[in-house]
């Protein structure tokens, strides 16, 4: 009797229970080695690669690209080496094969307006890549089961020849915010009054987490402003040397990270969290930095940021930001954060009230630096000023602690020498 090994959805991380099948990397009947990646799953946070736990042959794929699956659910089966795929379930069906009746699209795939040579089924990952690379889906032949156009199909088409930007269609679901905005703008230009698209799994999870934070915490926000002149002059003096010696660009974020870590040491309640009827004090800082990626907002945590120099933090942040942009974040990158910094200023935001990154208890919001007239020693002068905001869980953080924390950050940024000798 042939031994069968099930391929199951692995644990996806803290509070993550479902994912979308992004693409299969092996076909039914194909030999696999232990450790080979069989299928990629997209969660609201990261892309998870599911490896083969044993060598053999992939005899059955029980889920198709676009299916939503839960932890522990069976994705497929691996048999002994040389085992054949079931005859009733072909490893692949050419997109050009004629069918007597229409084949329903697998769950989670988006139908497109069918015309000559247009695929009837497109996976979410394929839609995203097509929107980003300008590939016309009507020109792509699907090699997935049932003719589904998958991400590798679009990538192959993009490499084969330059293609024109796709014509916006109100029936194509755009899985990313950027693609959705571009599609909406194109539809408006075409004179369409409304378009509709389904939320991606990641966007739905972001929405759920934001609502959870609002409902589970007693959020309050306090504001202050920082004169950025001193830290700007210091950065300008050191940025060329840092880049030459260490190969990284010195931004303002390492200064804010250092200031925040020092202020958290003075006001540990801001770095604490609620666990039932207990308060958990974290005697370390795993600093979450909100990063905008093509798949949506993610908040990777720089572990033990309190123990890093500014250069070390810059390197760590650069590495995790690149993984976020490339969709290569590991689950460990996203877990364990104790405090978060978000910088809306890079997009031009002058003032905002950030939402606490639950289950943390506070988040520091940075904004655009703008020249404004201020009074310094009785004289009106123009200085580069930044509004900063601290949103915090008022259940455990009193207003006095929140205000003093933010004042401490302000003092350190306005006299950065205190970060060296403090």
C-alpha positions as CSV (number, residue, x, y, z in Angstrom):
1,X,0.0,0.0,0.0
2,X,1.4,3.4,-1.0
3,X,2.4,5.6,1.9
4,X,0.7,9.0,1.8
5,X,2.0,12.1,3.5
6,X,-0.4,15.0,3.9
7,X,0.6,18.6,3.1
8,X,-1.1,20.8,5.6
9,X,-1.3,24.5,6.2
10,X,1.4,25.2,8.9
11,X,1.0,27.6,11.8
12,X,0.9,31.1,10.3
13,X,1.9,33.1,13.3
14,X,0.3,35.0,16.2
15,X,-3.5,35.5,15.6
16,X,-3.3,34.5,11.9
17,X,-5.6,31.6,11.1
18,X,-6.2,31.8,7.3
19,X,-4.2,32.4,4.1
20,X,-4.7,32.4,0.4
21,X,-3.1,29.8,-1.9
22,X,-0.8,32.0,-4.0
23,X,0.9,29.5,-6.3
24,X,2.0,25.8,-6.5
25,X,5.6,25.3,-7.4
26,X,5.2,21.6,-8.2
27,X,2.8,19.8,-10.5
28,X,1.0,16.6,-9.8
29,X,3.1,13.6,-10.6
30,X,6.4,15.6,-10.1
31,X,9.1,14.3,-7.9
32,X,9.9,16.3,-4.8
33,X,12.7,16.2,-2.3
34,X,12.3,16.8,1.4
35,X,12.5,20.5,2.1
36,X,11.4,21.5,-1.4
37,X,8.9,24.3,-1.5
38,X,5.6,22.9,-2.7
39,X,3.2,25.8,-2.4
40,X,3.2,29.5,-1.4
41,X,0.5,30.9,0.9
42,X,-0.3,34.6,1.3
43,X,-1.4,35.8,4.7
44,X,-2.3,39.4,5.7
45,X,1.3,39.8,6.8
46,X,3.7,37.6,4.8
47,X,4.1,35.0,2.1
48,X,4.6,31.5,3.7
49,X,6.4,28.8,1.8
50,X,5.1,25.2,2.6
51,X,7.9,22.6,2.2
52,X,7.7,18.9,1.6
53,X,8.2,17.0,4.8
54,X,9.2,13.9,3.0
55,X,10.7,12.9,-0.4
56,X,8.4,11.3,-3.0
57,X,5.9,12.4,-5.6
58,X,3.2,15.1,-5.4
59,X,0.2,12.9,-6.2
60,X,-2.6,15.3,-5.5
61,X,-3.2,19.0,-5.1
62,X,-6.4,19.5,-3.2
63,X,-6.5,23.3,-3.3
64,X,-6.1,25.6,-6.3
65,X,-4.5,29.1,-6.5
66,X,-6.9,31.6,-4.9
67,X,-8.4,29.2,-2.4
68,X,-8.7,30.5,1.2
69,X,-7.4,27.9,3.6
70,X,-7.0,27.7,7.4
71,X,-4.3,26.4,9.7
72,X,-4.2,22.6,9.6
73,X,-6.2,22.2,6.5
74,X,-5.0,19.6,3.9
75,X,-3.5,21.2,0.8
76,X,-2.3,18.1,-1.0
77,X,-0.7,14.7,-0.7
78,X,2.8,13.2,-1.3
79,X,3.1,9.6,-2.2
80,X,6.1,7.3,-2.6
81,X,8.7,8.1,-5.3
82,X,7.3,7.2,-8.7
83,X,3.7,7.3,-7.7
84,X,1.4,8.5,-10.4
85,X,-1.0,11.3,-10.1
86,X,-4.7,10.3,-10.1
87,X,-6.0,10.0,-13.7
88,X,-9.1,11.8,-12.7
89,X,-7.2,14.9,-11.6
90,X,-4.8,15.9,-14.3
91,X,-1.6,17.7,-13.3
92,X,-2.4,20.6,-15.6
93,X,-5.0,21.5,-18.2
94,X,-3.9,23.6,-21.2
95,X,-5.8,26.9,-21.3
96,X,-6.6,26.3,-25.0
97,X,-8.3,22.9,-24.3
98,X,-11.9,23.0,-25.4
99,X,-14.5,22.3,-22.8
100,X,-18.2,21.4,-23.5
101,X,-19.4,23.5,-20.6
102,X,-18.0,26.5,-18.8
103,X,-15.6,25.6,-15.9
104,X,-16.4,27.6,-12.7
105,X,-13.5,29.7,-11.4
106,X,-11.8,28.4,-8.3
107,X,-12.8,30.2,-5.1
108,X,-10.8,33.4,-4.7
109,X,-9.9,33.9,-8.3
110,X,-11.3,36.8,-10.1
111,X,-13.2,36.5,-13.4
112,X,-12.1,38.8,-16.2
113,X,-14.2,40.1,-19.1
114,X,-13.9,37.2,-21.5
115,X,-13.0,37.9,-25.1
116,X,-10.9,36.3,-27.8
117,X,-7.9,34.7,-26.1
118,X,-8.8,36.1,-22.6
119,X,-8.3,33.7,-19.7
120,X,-11.4,32.9,-17.7
121,X,-9.6,32.5,-14.3
122,X,-6.8,34.6,-12.8
123,X,-5.1,34.1,-9.4
124,X,-4.8,37.1,-7.1
125,X,-1.0,36.9,-7.2
126,X,-1.1,36.9,-11.0
127,X,-3.4,40.0,-11.0
128,X,-1.0,41.9,-8.7
129,X,2.0,41.1,-10.9
130,X,0.1,42.0,-14.1
131,X,-1.0,45.3,-12.6
132,X,2.6,46.1,-11.5
133,X,4.4,45.0,-14.7
134,X,1.8,46.2,-17.2
135,X,1.1,42.7,-18.6
136,X,-2.2,42.3,-20.6
137,X,-3.8,39.3,-19.1
138,X,-5.6,38.5,-22.4
139,X,-2.2,37.6,-23.8
140,X,-1.2,35.2,-21.1
141,X,-1.8,31.4,-21.3
142,X,-2.7,29.9,-18.0
143,X,-0.8,26.7,-17.0
144,X,-2.5,26.2,-13.6
145,X,-5.2,23.6,-13.1
146,X,-8.3,24.3,-15.1
147,X,-6.3,27.0,-17.1
148,X,-5.9,29.3,-14.2
149,X,-3.4,32.1,-15.0
150,X,-0.8,32.0,-12.1
151,X,2.0,34.3,-11.0
152,X,4.7,32.4,-12.9
153,X,2.7,32.7,-16.1
154,X,2.6,36.5,-15.8
155,X,6.3,36.7,-14.9
156,X,7.1,34.6,-18.0
157,X,5.0,36.8,-20.2
158,X,6.6,39.9,-18.8
159,X,10.1,38.6,-19.5
160,X,9.2,37.4,-23.0
161,X,8.4,40.9,-24.5
162,X,7.5,44.4,-23.5
163,X,3.7,44.9,-23.3
164,X,1.4,47.8,-23.1
165,X,-0.3,48.8,-19.9
166,X,-3.5,46.9,-19.4
167,X,-6.8,48.5,-20.2
168,X,-8.6,49.2,-16.9
169,X,-11.6,46.9,-16.4
170,X,-14.2,47.2,-13.7
171,X,-14.5,43.5,-13.4
172,X,-10.8,42.8,-12.5
173,X,-10.1,42.7,-8.8
174,X,-7.0,44.6,-7.8
175,X,-5.4,43.0,-4.7
176,X,-3.2,45.9,-3.7
177,X,-4.0,49.4,-2.8
178,X,-1.7,50.8,-5.5
179,X,-3.3,48.6,-8.2
180,X,-6.8,49.4,-6.9
181,X,-6.1,53.1,-7.0
182,X,-4.7,52.9,-10.5
183,X,-7.7,50.8,-11.7
184,X,-10.1,53.3,-10.2
185,X,-8.4,56.3,-11.8
186,X,-8.4,54.5,-15.2
187,X,-12.1,53.6,-14.8
188,X,-13.0,57.2,-14.0
189,X,-11.1,58.4,-17.0
190,X,-13.1,55.9,-19.1
191,X,-16.3,57.5,-17.9
192,X,-17.4,54.7,-15.6
193,X,-19.4,56.0,-12.6
194,X,-18.6,53.1,-10.2
195,X,-16.3,50.1,-10.0
196,X,-16.3,47.3,-7.4
197,X,-13.4,45.2,-6.2
198,X,-13.1,42.5,-3.5
199,X,-10.9,43.2,-0.5
200,X,-7.7,41.2,-0.4
201,X,-7.1,38.9,2.6
202,X,-4.4,41.2,3.8
203,X,-6.6,44.4,3.5
204,X,-9.4,42.6,5.4
205,X,-7.1,41.6,8.2
206,X,-5.7,45.1,8.4
207,X,-9.2,46.4,8.8
208,X,-10.0,43.8,11.5
209,X,-6.9,44.6,13.4
210,X,-7.6,48.4,13.4
211,X,-11.1,47.8,14.6
212,X,-9.8,45.5,17.3
213,X,-7.4,48.2,18.5
214,X,-10.2,50.7,18.6
215,X,-12.6,48.4,20.5
216,X,-10.0,46.8,22.9
217,X,-8.1,49.9,24.0
218,X,-9.0,53.2,25.6
219,X,-7.1,55.3,23.1
220,X,-6.0,58.9,23.7
221,X,-3.5,61.0,21.7
222,X,-1.2,63.7,23.0
223,X,0.8,66.1,20.7
224,X,4.0,68.1,20.8
225,X,6.3,69.7,18.3
226,X,10.0,69.4,17.8
227,X,12.6,71.9,16.5
228,X,14.5,69.7,14.1
229,X,17.4,72.2,13.5
230,X,20.0,70.7,15.8
231,X,19.4,67.1,14.7
232,X,19.3,68.2,11.0
233,X,22.7,69.9,11.4
234,X,24.2,66.8,13.2
235,X,22.9,64.5,10.5
236,X,24.2,66.7,7.7
237,X,27.7,66.7,9.3
238,X,27.7,62.9,9.7
239,X,25.7,61.4,6.8
240,X,28.6,61.3,4.3
241,X,31.0,59.7,6.7
242,X,28.4,57.1,7.8
243,X,27.6,56.2,4.2
244,X,31.3,56.0,3.3
245,X,32.3,53.9,6.4
246,X,29.2,51.8,6.8
247,X,27.5,51.8,3.4
248,X,24.2,53.0,4.8
249,X,22.3,56.3,4.4
250,X,21.7,58.1,7.7
251,X,18.1,59.2,8.0
252,X,16.2,60.8,10.9
253,X,14.6,57.5,11.9
254,X,17.6,56.2,13.9
255,X,17.6,59.4,15.9
256,X,13.9,59.0,16.7
257,X,14.5,55.3,17.5
258,X,17.3,56.1,19.9
259,X,15.3,58.9,21.5
260,X,12.2,56.7,21.9
261,X,14.3,53.8,23.5
262,X,15.8,56.2,26.0
263,X,12.4,57.7,26.8
264,X,10.9,54.3,27.2
265,X,13.6,53.5,29.8
266,X,12.5,56.5,31.7
267,X,8.7,55.7,31.4
268,X,8.5,51.9,31.2
269,X,4.7,51.9,31.3
270,X,4.6,53.2,27.7
271,X,6.5,50.0,26.7
272,X,4.2,47.7,28.7
273,X,1.1,45.8,27.5
274,X,-2.1,44.4,29.0
275,X,-2.6,40.6,29.4
276,X,-6.0,40.0,30.9
277,X,-5.9,41.5,34.4
278,X,-2.1,41.8,34.4
279,X,0.3,44.4,33.1
280,X,3.4,43.0,31.3
281,X,6.5,45.2,31.6
282,X,9.0,44.7,28.8
283,X,12.6,45.3,29.9
284,X,13.7,45.5,26.3
285,X,12.5,47.4,23.2
286,X,11.4,45.5,20.1
287,X,10.7,48.5,18.0
288,X,8.1,48.2,15.3
289,X,8.5,50.4,12.3
290,X,5.4,50.8,10.0
291,X,6.5,50.1,6.4
292,X,4.3,50.6,3.4
293,X,4.7,47.7,0.9
294,X,2.8,46.8,-2.3
295,X,0.7,44.3,-0.3
296,X,-0.3,46.9,2.3
297,X,1.0,48.2,5.6
298,X,3.3,45.9,7.6
299,X,5.0,46.5,11.0
300,X,8.2,44.5,11.3
301,X,9.9,44.7,14.7
302,X,13.6,45.5,15.1
303,X,14.5,43.2,18.0
304,X,16.4,44.7,21.0
305,X,16.6,48.1,19.4
306,X,17.5,49.6,22.8
307,X,20.9,47.8,22.6
308,X,21.8,49.1,19.1
309,X,23.8,52.0,18.0
310,X,22.3,54.3,15.4
311,X,24.4,52.7,12.6
312,X,23.4,49.2,13.7
313,X,19.7,50.2,13.8
314,X,20.0,51.8,10.3
315,X,21.4,48.5,8.9
316,X,18.7,46.4,10.6
317,X,15.9,48.7,9.4
318,X,17.3,48.8,5.9
319,X,17.4,45.0,5.8
320,X,13.9,44.5,7.1
321,X,12.4,47.2,4.9
322,X,13.9,45.5,1.8
323,X,12.4,42.2,2.9
324,X,9.0,44.0,3.3
325,X,9.2,45.5,-0.2
326,X,10.3,42.2,-1.7
327,X,7.5,40.3,0.1
328,X,10.2,38.2,1.9
329,X,9.3,39.0,5.5
330,X,9.5,36.0,7.9
331,X,6.9,35.6,10.6
332,X,9.5,36.3,13.2
333,X,10.0,39.8,11.7
334,X,6.4,40.6,12.6
335,X,6.1,39.2,16.0
336,X,7.2,40.4,19.4
337,X,7.0,44.2,18.9
338,X,6.6,46.3,22.2
339,X,6.4,49.8,20.8
340,X,5.8,51.2,17.3
341,X,6.9,54.3,15.3
342,X,5.0,55.3,12.2
343,X,6.1,58.1,9.9
344,X,3.3,59.7,7.9
345,X,5.6,62.6,7.1
346,X,7.3,60.7,4.2
347,X,3.9,61.0,2.4
348,X,3.4,64.7,3.4
349,X,1.2,64.3,6.5
350,X,1.4,67.3,8.7
351,X,-0.6,65.9,11.6
352,X,-2.4,62.7,12.5
353,X,-3.6,60.5,15.3
354,X,-2.0,57.1,14.8
355,X,-3.9,53.9,16.0
356,X,-2.2,51.8,18.6
357,X,-0.7,48.6,17.1
358,X,-2.6,46.2,19.4
359,X,-1.6,44.4,21.7
360,X,1.0,47.1,22.3
361,X,0.0,50.1,24.4
362,X,1.5,53.1,22.5
363,X,2.6,54.3,19.1
364,X,4.7,57.4,18.1
365,X,3.6,59.2,15.0
366,X,6.1,61.3,13.1
367,X,5.1,63.9,10.5
368,X,6.4,66.3,7.8
369,X,9.1,68.7,8.8
370,X,8.0,72.2,7.7
371,X,9.6,75.6,8.2
372,X,7.5,77.7,10.6
373,X,8.0,80.9,12.5
374,X,8.6,80.2,16.2
375,X,9.8,82.3,19.1
376,X,13.3,81.5,20.4
377,X,14.7,83.6,23.3
378,X,12.2,86.4,22.6
379,X,12.9,86.5,18.9
380,X,10.7,85.3,16.0
381,X,12.8,83.0,13.8
382,X,12.1,80.4,11.1
383,X,12.8,76.8,12.2
384,X,12.2,73.4,10.7
385,X,9.4,72.1,12.9
386,X,7.8,68.7,13.2
387,X,4.5,67.8,15.0
388,X,4.7,64.5,16.8
389,X,1.9,62.5,18.3
390,X,1.7,59.7,20.9
391,X,-1.4,57.6,20.9
392,X,-1.6,55.4,24.0
393,X,-3.9,53.0,25.9
394,X,-5.3,55.1,28.7
395,X,-6.2,51.9,30.7
396,X,-2.6,51.6,31.9
397,X,-0.8,54.8,30.7
398,X,-1.8,58.0,32.5
399,X,-1.8,61.3,30.7
400,X,1.1,62.5,32.8
401,X,3.3,59.6,31.8
402,X,2.4,60.0,28.1
403,X,3.1,63.7,28.1
404,X,6.4,63.4,29.9
405,X,7.4,60.6,27.5
406,X,6.8,62.8,24.5
407,X,8.5,65.8,26.1
408,X,11.6,63.5,26.8
409,X,11.7,62.6,23.1
410,X,11.4,66.3,22.2
411,X,14.3,67.2,24.5
412,X,16.6,64.5,23.1
413,X,15.8,65.4,19.5
414,X,16.4,69.1,20.1
415,X,19.7,68.4,22.0
416,X,20.9,65.1,20.4
417,X,24.1,65.2,22.4
418,X,22.0,63.9,25.2
419,X,21.7,60.6,23.2
420,X,25.4,60.2,23.5
421,X,26.1,61.2,27.1
422,X,22.6,60.5,28.5
